[in-house]
Each structure stands twice: as C-alpha cells, then as structure tokens.
Amino acid sequence: MKIAIFTIIGRGPGTKLQNYALQTYLENTFNAEVKTIRRSGYYYYPLIFRNCIRNFSIKDFARYIIKKSFRIQVKYEKRIQANWIDFDHNINYTDYSCKKTSAAIDVNLNDKFDYFVVGSDQVWNYNWYSDINYFKHIDSKKCLSYAASFGVYDINNEQADNAREALNHLKGISVREDAGMKIAEKLTNKLVVRNIDPTFLLDREDWKKIAKKPKNDIDKNYIVAFFLGNISKERHDRIEKLAKEKDCEVMWILRKEYPLWEDFGPAEFLYSISHAKGVVTDSFHGTVFSIIFRKPFYSLNRDQNLQNMNSRLDTVLNLFSLQDRHVFDENMSANNFLFTYSDSIDNVIERERENAKKYFERMFR
C-alpha cells in the first residue's frame, strides 16, 4: 500500500515532528510505503539564500552580494538551517513538488498512490491558504484527512464555500480539535471524527531514540521556554523568576535573542524537553511534548493570536483533564508548577490510539 501525506512544510519543530509521526505510524501499523508531497519553495538551501536576500533591499543586495555582510548572513543561515536539514532525512519526500502558489495536487499523482492523507496540523487554516481543496484532481475514494486543523473557532462564508467543497471530496474526515469538528459538521453531512495529534501515536521511547543532545546543553537543572509569539519584558521576567524559585536556569530555545539555543532543530527540541525540569510555552506542540514526556508545564496565551491558540489548546488539555495548566501570565505560580501526572493519561492515549487505528482501518478497506 502506498500513501501520500499532504501537510505543512516549514521550519517549526511541531510541524516536522507531526509529519514524522504520521509517516512512521502508517509505516509501522499498516506496513505502508509512505511519502510526503513536497511543496516548491520549501527546500532548505534555497531558504538559506531567500532569508539572506530578505535582509537586503534589491539595491543593497546587488551592491553587497560579494561583500562580507552578505557572506556573514549566509554563514548564519547555514548554521541555523543545519539541524533542520539533518532531521529532514527522517522524512520520505516525493520527487514531485506541487507549487507553493497552487493548492491542488497534480492529477498525475493519482495513479502513483493508493491513498492521500491531508494532515495533521493547520492544513485548513485560511490565514495561510486561500484554497484547501488540495485533492480536487484526485479520486475522492483515495482521499482522507487525519487530525486536520482549521486553527480557529470559525470561518467566514467565502471560506465555508471552499471548505464545503474540500470536505465533501474526502472519503473520511478526521479533525484534531472540537472547534474544527463543529465547523466541519456544519458544512457536510458526512461523518466527522476527532482524532488525537499524530505525535501521540508514537511512544515516549520512540521519540527519545531520535532526540539529539544539543551542542550548548545546560549541565544544571533547567526549564525550557519555547515561544512562537512575542515575549514581553513582563513575561520574560516572570519566567525567569519562576525558574529561579525552582533553582533552575531558563533555556530559551529557538529565539534569536538567545543564539546559544537558536539553532535547535526538531531532534534538539525533543532532547531539551525530555531532559527539562519543566516547560513554559505558548506552542501547541510545546504543550503536547510536555505531556508526552510527562513534564510539568504552563501553557500561556500567545499575545497576537489569543483566540486561535485557545482553539488548539482547549481540546488537548480537556482530553487529559489538564485545563489548569493553561494560565494567564500573572498566575504562573512556582508553588503550583510541579504536579504529578495521573495514571489515566496512559489510558487516554491508548484509547485515542485505538480510535486512530480503527479510523484508518475503515478508510483503507
């Protein structure tokens, strides 16, 4: 059986790890040959030069391309990208690349795969894509989603028309969040199921096998701070205070302000969380891997995307009865930071894995 995955391609640890998880799960559980469809514009070496060029105007770029400033920028981007390029060897990509500017998969791929899976992550987020009907040229009997996310609580009428067309073209509809389930159920009469993020489909030990110790690891006890949004001075100081009260340092990962840990790739991300004394994050997958590795954590709101972030966090925290881990900054208490995970966490994960397996078995008939 040959399966193609269509998902977000980009530089984000959660993005890469959910892709790897779904690929690995389908390979191991269904003995399938699995590949991820490339999207042009996301190769890492072109990204290096694209990011360099972005830091120069066209005039400046022409003037300084052979000068030291540009060479320094290239060297910097190569260092930042190196761990991501290394991790990408874990993901099997198609030779074919669909256009970044066009959503639809080429009809020529129809006969090359038995099934096409869209997901997981925010593949249906209209802030990123204007058309989510990726499989419009593919036989609908081959098309399904898994733990796909809209990333929001609701969509407008124009988006709903496009989403309705996309959803009705799928053989099976699986979403990641309760909010996404409500959106999908309004737009189609088909059965809509909610499934857990694919990162939970692998065991903790599976993740530890691909984790990689970073060059600039901290020998002392530390708390990981992983933020995708802006970090205010007040937030920064509260986290530092929390860590100090727990006799820990703070490892601010994947932030330009902290070059020691700026170049972490997905493997280093896994290692840092698995060896931390705790995690403070505004990231969905920062929260997810805190749960996977059974680490104390606080999930904070992302300032500019409060509502969107909540739609993703609500389901996973409710699922594990960890709603109290989602706090406002002023409620970050050192006294309440440490907690013991309930044994029921394992039961929930096993139940969700069984639900995922049943869903795929039904789709692959």
Sequence and secondary structure as in RCSB ss.txt:
>XXXX:A:sequence
MKIAIFTIIGRGPGTKLQNYALQTYLENTFNAEVKTIRRSGYYYYPLIFRNCIRNFSIKDFARYIIKKSFRIQVK
YEKRIQANWIDFDHNINYTDYSCKKTSAAIDVNLNDKFDYFVVGSDQVWNYNWYSDINYFKHIDSKKCLSYAASF
GVYDINNEQADNAREALNHLKGISVREDAGMKIAEKLTNKLVVRNIDPTFLLDREDWKKIAKKPKNDIDKNYIVA
FFLGNISKERHDRIEKLAKEKDCEVMWILRKEYPLWEDFGPAEFLYSISHAKGVVTDSFHGTVFSIIFRKPFYSL
NRDQNLQNMNSRLDTVLNLFSLQDRHVFDENMSANNFLFTYSDSIDNVIERERENAKKYFERMFR
>XXXX:A:secstr
 EEEEE   SS HHHHHHHHHHHHHHHHHH  EEEEEEETT  HHHHHHHHHHHTS HHHHHHHTTSHHHHHHHH
HHHHHHHHHHHHGGGS EEEEEE TT  S  GGGTTT SEEEE SBSTT TTT S   TTTTS GGGEEESSB  
SSS   HHHHHHHHHHHHT SBEEESSHHHHHHHHHH SS EEE   GGGGS HHHHHHH    TT  SS EEEE
E SS   HHHHHHHHHHHHHTT EEEEET TT GGGTT  HHHHHHHHHT SEEEES HHHHHHHHHTT  EEEE
  GGGHHHHHHHHHHHHHHTT GGGEE GGG  HHHH     THHHHHHHHHHHHHHHHHHHHT 
